[in-house]
Amino acid sequence: MDDFLNKVKIGTSGFSFDDWKDTVYPSHLKRKDWLKYYEEVLGFKTLEINFTYYTIPSPKSFSAMCNKTSRVFEFSVKAHRSITHEVASKNDVKPEIFEKFLSTLQPFIEHGKLSCVLAQFPYSFTPAPQNYDYLKKFKESIGDIPLTIEFRNRLWLKEETFHFLKENLLGYCIVDEPKLSKLMPFHPYATSEVGYFRYHGRNVHWFNSPSAIRYNYLYSEEELKSFLPSIKMIASKTQKVLIFFNNCHGGSAAKNALMMTKLLKEST
């Protein structure tokens, strides 16, 4: 079972939140030391970087993150909104946008620490022909970098989608989010060598809510236990499994990631 545990990496969607002070990090710990604490004390070996959705930092920022983490630590990076939300609606691939985004990833690539790029598309991104075309262009634009797609709209939940993802070497992001009729349900499926789970919480006040409300949810131990068979199934079909908790409000993501780590170890 050691192979299984080595294949699975658990972390959170972001690590530097103001409300994690005193809840996740000790009050005396300086912010510049949070990432080191995240790995060495909390024990996480992977991190999903979310702030890249809002801004594309300089490569120096990621060089610093590489230097603060161990050789085995890995990062998943969320694509900038200009690629997933603004451009996708027009089916317009602008090389300069991808070039800028890819340039900032170079430190992770050079250090061998980039697990994949996560492209999370908005609810308005539906399975229309032009959107299938855009996904192909997206993959072509980032070359050999593993790419995982997260859909929000339930209309993508069909066999045609999974066949398309496999055919185009695209990963599928398995989400757990509020059980609302229009959102994607939890549906474990592997379409690439990277299995990707993303836990958003189950707050029913999802639509038209600020993030402090949308992601204010703490999974119970029983809820997390229910995911273990699916995680093991996906692990049997992939080379790597990434599990990220995005219910970041009040430190819930870190608490649940620690809980999931414990449950996985106890289940093997």
C-alpha positions in Angstrom: 0.0 0.0 0.0 3.1 2.3 0.2 2.9 2.7 -3.6 -0.7 4.0 -3.2 0.3 6.5 -0.6 3.3 7.7 -2.5 1.1 8.2 -5.6 -1.4 10.4 -3.7 -0.6 14.0 -2.8 -2.9 16.1 -0.7 -2.9 19.8 -0.3 -5.0 23.0 -0.4 -6.0 25.5 -3.0 -3.8 28.4 -1.8 -1.9 28.7 1.5 -1.6 32.4 2.3 -4.9 33.7 3.7 -5.3 36.3 6.4 -7.8 34.2 8.3 -5.4 31.3 8.5 -3.3 33.1 11.0 -4.1 31.7 14.5 -6.2 29.0 12.9 -3.6 27.2 10.6 -0.4 29.1 11.3 0.9 30.2 14.8 0.3 33.9 15.4 4.1 34.5 15.8 5.0 33.0 12.5 5.9 35.5 9.8 4.1 35.2 6.5 7.3 34.6 4.6 7.7 31.3 6.5 4.1 30.1 6.0 5.0 27.9 2.9 7.8 26.3 4.8 5.5 25.5 7.7 2.8 24.3 5.2 5.2 21.6 4.1 7.4 20.8 7.0 4.9 21.0 9.9 1.6 20.4 8.3 3.2 17.8 6.0 1.7 18.7 2.7 3.7 17.9 -0.4 1.6 19.7 -3.0 -0.1 23.1 -3.4 -2.6 24.4 -5.9 -1.7 28.0 -6.7 -4.9 30.0 -7.2 -3.8 33.6 -7.3 -2.6 33.1 -10.9 -6.3 33.3 -11.9 -6.3 37.0 -10.9 -2.7 38.0 -11.8 0.3 36.6 -13.6 3.3 37.1 -11.3 6.9 37.4 -12.4 8.9 34.1 -12.5 10.9 35.4 -9.5 7.9 34.7 -7.3 7.8 31.1 -8.3 11.6 30.8 -8.1 11.3 31.8 -4.4 8.5 29.2 -3.8 10.8 26.5 -5.4 13.6 27.5 -3.0 11.3 27.3 0.0 10.1 23.8 -0.7 11.8 20.4 -0.8 12.8 18.5 -3.9 9.6 16.3 -3.8 7.2 19.2 -3.4 4.9 19.9 -6.4 2.7 22.7 -7.6 -0.5 22.8 -9.7 -1.1 26.2 -11.2 -4.6 27.6 -12.0 -4.8 29.3 -15.5 -5.3 33.0 -15.6 -8.9 34.2 -16.2 -7.9 35.8 -19.5 -7.4 32.3 -20.8 -10.4 30.6 -19.3 -13.1 33.2 -18.7 -12.4 36.2 -21.0 -10.9 34.6 -24.1 -12.7 31.3 -24.1 -16.1 33.0 -24.6 -14.8 34.3 -27.9 -13.0 31.1 -28.9 -10.0 33.3 -29.5 -6.5 32.0 -28.6 -4.1 34.9 -28.3 -0.5 33.6 -28.4 0.8 36.5 -26.3 -1.4 35.6 -23.4 -0.3 32.0 -23.3 3.3 33.1 -23.7 3.1 35.4 -20.7 1.4 32.7 -18.6 3.9 30.0 -19.6 6.9 32.2 -19.0 6.0 32.6 -15.3 5.8 28.8 -15.0 9.4 28.3 -16.1 10.9 28.0 -12.5 8.5 25.2 -11.7 9.3 23.4 -15.0 13.1 23.8 -14.5 12.9 22.5 -11.0 10.6 19.6 -12.0 7.9 20.8 -9.6 5.0 21.5 -12.0 2.3 18.8 -11.6 -0.1 20.4 -14.1 -2.0 23.4 -15.1 -5.7 23.6 -14.0 -8.1 25.3 -16.3 -11.3 26.0 -14.5 -14.0 27.2 -16.9 -17.1 29.3 -15.9 -20.6 28.0 -15.8 -21.3 29.8 -19.1 -18.8 27.6 -20.8 -21.0 24.9 -22.3 -20.3 21.9 -24.6 -20.8 23.9 -27.8 -18.6 22.9 -30.8 -16.5 26.1 -30.6 -15.7 25.3 -27.0 -14.5 21.8 -27.8 -12.3 23.6 -30.4 -11.0 26.0 -27.8 -10.0 23.2 -25.5 -7.9 21.7 -28.3 -6.3 25.0 -29.0 -5.6 25.4 -25.3 -3.8 22.1 -25.1 -1.8 22.9 -28.2 -0.8 26.2 -26.8 0.8 24.8 -23.7 2.5 21.8 -25.3 3.6 18.9 -23.1 2.6 20.5 -19.8 -0.2 18.3 -18.3 -3.5 20.1 -18.4 -6.6 19.3 -16.3 -10.0 20.7 -17.1 -12.6 21.7 -14.5 -16.1 22.2 -15.8 -18.8 24.0 -13.7 -21.7 23.4 -16.0 -23.5 20.0 -15.6 -24.1 19.8 -19.3 -20.5 18.5 -19.7 -21.4 15.3 -17.8 -21.7 12.9 -20.7 -19.6 10.2 -22.3 -18.7 12.4 -25.2 -16.9 14.7 -22.9 -14.7 11.9 -21.4 -14.0 10.5 -24.8 -12.9 13.9 -26.0 -10.7 14.5 -23.0 -8.9 11.1 -23.4 -8.5 11.6 -27.1 -6.8 15.0 -26.6 -4.7 14.0 -23.5 -6.7 16.3 -21.2 -7.2 15.5 -17.5 -10.6 15.7 -15.9 -11.0 17.5 -12.6 -13.3 15.6 -10.2 -15.2 18.1 -8.2 -17.2 18.0 -5.0 -19.4 21.1 -4.7 -22.9 21.9 -3.6 -25.5 19.5 -4.9 -27.3 22.0 -7.0 -29.0 20.9 -10.2 -26.9 23.0 -12.6 -23.5 22.4 -11.2 -21.2 19.4 -11.9 -21.8 16.5 -9.5 -19.1 14.4 -8.0 -18.2 11.9 -10.7 -14.9 10.1 -10.4 -13.4 9.5 -13.8 -9.8 9.3 -15.1 -9.0 10.6 -18.6 -5.2 11.1 -18.2 -2.3 10.0 -16.1 -3.1 12.6 -13.5 -6.1 12.1 -11.3 -7.4 15.4 -9.9 -9.9 15.9 -7.0 -11.0 19.3 -6.0 -13.2 19.9 -2.9 -15.1 23.1 -2.9 -17.4 22.4 0.1 -21.2 22.0 0.0 -22.5 25.3 1.0 -25.8 25.6 -0.7 -25.4 29.4 -0.9 -23.2 29.0 -4.0 -24.6 31.2 -6.7 -24.3 35.0 -6.3 -22.4 34.7 -3.0 -19.1 36.2 -2.1 -16.2 33.7 -1.6 -16.3 34.1 2.2 -19.8 32.5 2.1 -19.4 30.2 -0.9 -16.3 28.4 0.5 -17.4 28.5 4.2 -17.7 24.7 4.7 -16.0 22.1 6.8 -16.3 18.5 5.7 -17.1 16.0 8.4 -15.0 12.8 8.9 -17.9 10.7 7.6 -18.2 12.8 4.5 -14.5 12.4 3.7 -14.6 8.7 4.4 -17.2 8.4 1.6 -14.6 9.5 -0.9 -12.0 6.9 -0.1 -13.2 4.2 -2.6 -13.3 6.7 -5.4 -9.8 8.0 -4.6 -8.4 4.4 -4.6 -10.2 3.6 -7.9 -8.7 6.7 -9.6 -5.3 5.8 -8.2 -5.5 2.4 -9.8 -6.0 4.1 -13.2 -3.5 6.9 -13.0 0.2 7.6 -12.3 -0.5 10.4 -9.8 -3.5 11.6 -7.8 -3.7 15.2 -6.6 -6.3 16.1 -4.0 -6.9 19.8 -3.2 -9.3 21.4 -0.7 -10.7 24.7 -1.9 -13.0 25.3 1.1 -10.4 27.8 2.4 -12.5 30.1 4.6 -11.3 30.0 8.2 -8.7 27.4 7.5 -11.2 24.6 6.8 -9.2 23.5 3.7 -6.1 22.7 5.8 -8.2 21.0 8.5 -9.9 18.8 5.9 -6.6 18.1 4.1 -5.0 16.8 7.3 -8.1 14.8 8.1 -8.1 13.2 4.6 -4.4 12.4 5.0 -5.1 10.6 8.2 -8.1 8.7 6.8 -6.1 7.5 3.7 -3.3 6.2 5.9 -5.8 4.4 8.2 -7.5 2.8 5.2 -4.4 1.1 3.8 
